[in-house]
Amino acid sequence: MKLIASRAVPTHIISGFLGAGKTTLLQHLLSQKPENEVWAVLMNEFGQIGVDQQLISQQQGYAVKELLGGCLCCSSQLPMQIALSRLLSESKPDRLFIEPTGLGHPAQLLEQLTEPHWQKTLDMRALVIVVDGSRLHDQAWVEQNLYTDQLKAAQIVVISHIDCMSDEDREAYLELKQEYKAYVRHWIEADHGIVNIQQLDMIQQPLQRKIQPLLKQQSMQANSEDVPAIKQLPYHYVETSQGYTVAGWKLPKRWQFKFYDLLDLLCAQQDWVRIKGIFNTDQGWKSFNFNPQQFNYKSVEESIDNRVEIICQSNQDWLLFETELLACRLNEAE
């Protein structure tokens, strides 16, 4: 369906983990709609029965559409494109909100909506992630891969349920801001989901992450060959944000690593701000959480993959690190 629009529609992605308070925030944002404007909402429910749409007022001036079943972030793009195209063509909104399921990967959705097809239609605003402040003390909750992936995609983080935060939550909040300062531009504490739309109405900074094959694979390619962007494991990425460089690797979960070799490698790194990882090792699944003050590692539940991420403020020899990382594998020849 070809879209014809006189101007690009300001578009906000309001994401966040399950139960974070996305719909409450969205309700307060919609209440700020000027009388002479039409605002639209595209909501995504992972299941087949929509509930959230019933919580959003259907009064004149709002257009709400639900996309049920699956996740619009990472499933086939066609249902999302059709639903979004119809919503835009039928409603002709002055502002658009998209609320993915709490199980979604908003970075993938943002990547889809910034493709050339949408650039003349959508004016993407800063991606918003809602975080439940009252659960920040729960390490098992905040260390989930999906939770951390959502935070890394955010340019604005809205902390909800601040009236229920304990001293432990407050301390964890300060640590969270420090940990994600390379990613998040603004933090907003929302009392009962109340946020002024102007606080969220800023341009989305271009994505600078490019997922590519492992550097070792790239070095074996002819220089004239274009390096493909990929999304299947194994892969690496390097991105820059706010003066920091973030390098990451995701590797298949079946790959197993020698724990002590891996620990030695991570401890030997220089000039970094943060190192975090989770690996399948010969000592069981282990997580690593290093900051300049302390090197922490512990046994954890099985993960969906092996992964490591290093944040620094200086150039590094990433090919050397990757080579040494792969040398820590058991059965490397597989």
Buried (B, 14 or more C-beta within 10 A) or exposed (E): EEBEEEEEBBBBBBBBBEEBBBBBBBBBBBEEBEEEEBBBBBBBBBEEEBEBBEEBEEEEBBBBBBBBBBBBBBBEBEBBBEBBBEBBBEBEBBBBBBBBBBBBBBBBBBBBBBEEBBEEBBBBBBBBBBBBBBBBBEEEEBBBEBBBBBBBBBBBBBBBBBEEBEEEBBEBBEEBEEBBBBBBBBBBEBEEBEBEBEBBEEEBEEBEBEBBBBBBBBEEEEEEEEEEEEEEBBBBBBBEBEEBBBBBBBBEBEBBBBBEBBBEBBEEBEEBBBBBBBBBBEBEBBBBBBBEEEEEBEEBEEBEBBBBBBBBEEEBEBBEBBBBBBEBBEEEEE
